């Protein structure tokens, strides 16, 4: 299987006091993986995604995306940040929001082509939002807006999709539909999703890693209890919820 991401002994420190965000992280991701990364707030999850995007340069270690440095490989990546910033009352349609994802393929003042418009429709179709393309983004629910932001990432035709807490603030039923869309997409794109909710994502991802400065990863979706305790620095009980749900071990 083709290796798409290779992270070796990566450490990142913040500030003059050299506060660690990541410590000697090692990770290999292969084409077609659907990897969920969980961990406590401040554990370095968003930092790791920014390292993959080339937005943060590690203080030590090496990162390769398709064999290239992250900044050079950014063209292969679609990214949905934790909260997409936009002015709620700004008059912009769903179609126009997704078209923004094509800017990287053009000079800013160049008109969009028919190919761009077709790519937008295809991306909206994938996230089941094509019927809303002429609606104002502010008229959509939180879950519908997140679908649009994923379409904006997909319209770049990426080979890797990075998602930072994509279901934050979305109700449970919308979350289920959202994860099912990602399940459909994983046959076409490699997905790395950051989340704080293990029991929700464990129904859908293929592999799970724990991150709290240090990464705990065994290439599967089963996480030893010892890894959870080390990652969260306290005893952890897994409580199954949602429809469907998954019960691990005696829990």
C-alpha positions in Angstrom: 0.0 0.0 0.0 1.3 3.5 -0.9 2.6 5.6 1.9 1.3 9.2 1.7 2.5 10.7 5.0 5.7 9.9 6.9 6.4 11.7 10.2 9.6 10.9 12.0 10.6 12.1 15.5 8.8 15.4 15.1 8.9 17.9 18.0 7.4 21.4 18.1 7.9 23.9 20.9 6.1 27.2 21.6 7.5 30.4 23.0 10.7 31.4 24.7 10.1 28.9 27.4 10.1 26.1 24.8 6.7 24.6 25.9 6.2 21.4 24.0 3.3 21.0 21.7 4.5 17.8 20.1 7.3 15.5 21.4 9.0 13.0 19.1 5.9 12.1 17.1 6.1 9.2 14.6 3.3 8.4 12.2 2.9 6.7 8.8 -0.4 7.1 6.9 -1.2 5.1 3.8 -3.5 5.8 0.8 -7.1 5.1 1.7 -6.6 5.3 5.4 -9.4 6.9 7.5 -7.5 7.9 10.7 -9.1 9.5 13.7 -6.8 11.4 16.2 -8.2 11.9 19.7 -6.8 13.5 22.8 -7.3 16.2 25.4 -7.6 19.9 24.6 -4.1 21.4 24.2 -2.7 18.0 23.3 -1.3 19.1 20.0 -3.9 17.7 17.6 -4.4 21.0 15.6 -0.7 21.6 15.7 -0.1 18.3 14.0 -2.5 19.1 11.2 -0.7 22.5 10.7 2.6 20.7 10.5 1.2 18.5 7.7 0.1 21.6 5.9 3.5 23.2 6.2 2.1 26.1 8.3 4.3 25.1 11.3 7.8 24.0 10.8 9.0 21.4 13.4 11.8 22.3 15.7 13.2 18.8 15.1 12.4 15.7 13.0 11.2 15.3 9.4 7.8 15.3 7.7 7.1 14.1 4.1 3.8 14.2 2.2 4.1 12.1 -1.0 7.8 12.3 -0.5 7.9 16.1 -0.4 8.1 18.8 2.2 4.6 19.7 3.5 4.6 23.3 2.1 5.4 21.9 -1.4 2.8 19.1 -1.1 0.0 21.4 0.1 -1.6 21.1 -3.4 -2.5 17.5 -2.5 -4.4 18.5 0.7 -7.9 19.7 1.4 -8.3 21.2 4.9 -11.4 22.0 7.0 -10.4 24.0 10.1 -12.1 23.7 13.5 -14.2 26.7 12.9 -14.5 28.2 9.5 -14.5 32.0 9.9 -17.0 34.0 8.0 -19.2 37.0 8.6 -22.7 35.4 9.3 -24.6 38.2 7.4 -22.2 38.4 4.5 -24.1 37.9 1.3 -22.4 34.9 -0.2 -24.0 31.8 -1.7 -23.1 28.2 -1.1 -21.8 27.9 -4.7 -19.6 31.0 -4.1 -18.2 29.6 -0.9 -17.2 26.3 -2.6 -15.7 28.2 -5.6 -13.2 29.8 -3.2 -11.6 26.4 -3.0 -10.6 26.8 -6.7 -8.6 30.0 -6.0 -5.4 28.0 -5.6 -5.7 26.9 -9.2 -6.0 30.5 -10.6 -4.6 33.9 -10.4 -7.0 35.9 -8.2 -8.3 38.1 -11.0 -8.9 35.2 -13.4 -12.5 34.3 -14.2 -13.7 30.9 -13.2 -14.0 28.4 -16.0 -16.8 25.9 -16.9 -14.5 23.2 -15.5 -14.5 25.1 -12.1 -18.2 25.3 -12.1 -18.6 21.6 -12.8 -16.1 20.8 -10.1 -18.2 22.8 -7.6 -21.4 20.9 -8.6 -19.5 17.6 -8.2 -18.2 18.5 -4.8 -21.6 19.6 -3.6 -23.1 16.4 -4.9 -20.6 14.4 -2.9 -21.8 16.0 0.3 -25.4 16.0 -0.7 -25.8 19.8 -0.8 -26.2 20.4 -4.6 -29.8 21.4 -4.1 -28.7 24.2 -1.8 -26.0 25.7 -4.1 -27.9 29.0 -4.7 -28.9 29.5 -1.0 -27.1 32.0 1.2 -24.6 30.2 3.5 -26.0 32.1 6.5 -29.4 30.4 5.9 -28.0 26.9 6.5 -27.8 24.9 9.7 -24.5 24.2 11.4 -24.4 20.7 10.0 -25.2 21.9 6.5 -22.5 24.6 6.7 -19.9 22.0 7.6 -20.9 20.0 4.5 -20.3 23.1 2.4 -16.9 23.6 3.9 -16.0 20.0 3.2 -17.1 20.6 -0.4 -14.8 23.7 -0.5 -11.9 21.4 0.5 -12.9 18.7 -2.0 -13.2 21.0 -4.9 -9.4 21.3 -4.8 -9.5 17.6 -5.9 -7.2 16.7 -3.0 -5.7 13.3 -2.3 -5.7 13.9 1.5 -8.5 15.5 3.5 -7.6 17.0 7.0 -10.6 17.7 9.3 -10.2 19.5 12.6 -13.2 18.8 15.0 -15.6 18.8 12.0 -18.7 18.0 14.1 -18.2 20.5 16.8 -21.6 22.2 17.6 -23.6 19.8 15.4 -26.5 17.8 16.7 -26.3 14.1 17.0 -28.4 13.2 14.0 -26.5 15.5 11.8 -23.3 14.1 13.1 -24.4 10.6 12.0 -25.2 11.8 8.5 -21.9 13.7 8.4 -19.8 10.6 9.3 -21.6 8.6 6.7 -20.6 11.1 4.1 -17.0 10.7 5.2 -17.3 6.9 5.0 -18.4 7.3 1.4 -15.5 9.6 0.6 -12.8 7.4 2.1 -12.7 5.2 -1.1 -11.6 8.3 -3.0 -9.4 10.3 -0.5 -7.2 9.6 2.5 -8.8 11.2 5.6 -7.3 12.3 8.9 -9.8 13.6 11.4 -9.1 15.2 14.7 -11.8 14.7 17.4 -12.3 14.7 21.1 -15.0 12.0 20.9 -13.6 8.5 20.7 -16.9 6.6 21.0 -18.4 8.5 18.1 -15.6 8.3 15.6 -14.8 4.7 16.5 -17.9 3.6 14.5 -16.5 5.1 11.3 -12.7 5.4 11.2 -10.4 2.5 10.3 -7.6 3.5 12.7 -7.3 5.6 15.9 -4.3 7.4 17.4 -4.1 9.1 20.8 -2.2 12.4 21.0 -1.2 14.4 24.0 2.2 15.8 22.9 3.3 12.2 22.4 1.5 10.0 19.9 0.2 6.6 20.8 -0.6 4.6 17.6 -0.7 0.9 16.8 -2.2 0.9 13.3 -5.7 -0.2 14.3 -8.9 1.2 15.9 -8.3 -0.7 19.1 -6.6 1.4 21.8 -5.0 -0.3 24.8 -6.3 1.1 28.1 -2.7 1.9 29.1 -2.4 4.3 26.1 -5.6 6.1 27.0 -4.4 6.6 30.6 -1.1 7.9 29.3 -2.7 10.2 26.8 -5.3 11.7 29.1 -3.1 11.5 32.3 -6.0 9.9 34.2 -8.2 6.8 34.3 -10.5 6.6 31.3 -13.8 4.8 31.0 -15.3 4.3 27.5 -19.1 4.9 27.4 -20.9 3.7 24.3 -23.5 6.1 22.8 -25.1 7.0 19.5 -26.8 5.0 16.8 -25.1 2.6 16.0 -22.8 2.3 19.0 -19.7 0.2 19.8 -18.8 -1.3 23.2 -15.2 -2.0 23.9 -14.1 -4.7 26.3 -16.0 -4.9 29.6 -17.6 -1.4 29.0 
